[in-house]
Structures are given as C-alpha cells and as structure tokens.
Amino acid sequence: MVTKRTEEIKNDKIQRILGIYTKLIEGKTVKKEEEVQHYKVNPRTIQRDIQDITAFLERDDLNTGIINSIIYDTKARGYRLQYNNVYKLSPQQILAICKILLDSRAFVKEEMTEIIDKLIHSSVIKDDQPQVENSFRMKKSIMSNSSTKLASLTKCGTSARLYKIRTTLKSNINGAITR
C-alpha cells in the first residue's frame, strides 16, 4: 500500500532529478553542495540522482545514437553535460552550407535568414552557436537589401522549383506504387 508520505518522497525525487537534468541541459554546472542545500537532502542522494541521470543518458544513446555524458569539471567544481552528439554538424560544416545557400541566391533575404537560423539552431551545439551566428552575420551583410527585382524573380523561381520537386516526387511515388 502506497502511503501519502511515500508518494511525496517519490514526487520530491522526480522534481529533484528533473531540476538537476534541466540545469545540465541548459549548460549549467551542477554543484553537489548547492543542490544539497536547495533540496535539503544528503550529498549521497544528489550523487545517486546524478548517477540516475547518467544511466538514463547511456540508455538513451542506444535509442537515439546521440552520446552525451555527465562529467565532473574540476575547474568549475561541479558536474556538467558533455555533448558528444555525433549527429550535429560542425560549425565549419554549417558555415559551408550557409555559404552555398547565400551564394545561390535561391531565396529572398527573409526566407534565407529563416532557413539559416533554423539550420544553426537545430544543427549546432549550443556552445558553438554564437560563433557560427557571428560568422554568418558577416557573410549575410554582403547580401543586398535593395534587390527587389531579384526578390520577385527569386520568388517565382522558388515556386517553380517547388512545383518541379513536387511533380518529381509524385511521379516517383506513383512509379513505386505501380511496381
């Protein structure tokens, strides 16, 4: 039989682990002493919570292929999440893709900015994002603000490309269905 106190302890543990995990995901350093004072628990409890999060990350990498781990940072005197995400692109790769997109002038400035922002934020680890954004801003400043003629031509070109892609996909799908 589950008592009210047992339920409270379980909820406290869940809140504590999620709180610590959130700090790690946000790139913050988790200091055991601070967490002990914040949650009013024994240092060993915080250590077990960190071990539970570590075990979760190890199991999660089997499902996602993304390998992240918690390490002890001696300089900061606390635990932090080390990103070993093999699926993320390097800043150099993102900049190369941005350069190709910018040089192609295949989209109007607003569309290009939106695409590149999404590319950076979904493909670059959080610590490298400012570096990539600064490098991109320098390249982006080269783009002309007053090319309305190019913008209208680009919109027409974009619509034509989308139509071509859509018809190609439809024919590929139809060909696969009839086989």
Secondary structure, DSSP 8 states (H G I E B T S, - for coil): ---HHHHHHHHHHHHHHHHHHHHHHTT--B-HHHHHHHHT--HHHHHHHHHHHHHHHHHHHHHH--EEEEEEETTTTEEEEEEE-TTS--HHHHHHHHHHHHHHT-S-HHHHHHHHHHHHHHHS-GGGHHHHHHHHHHHHTTS-S--HHHHHHHHHHHHHHHHHHHHHHHHHHHHHHH-
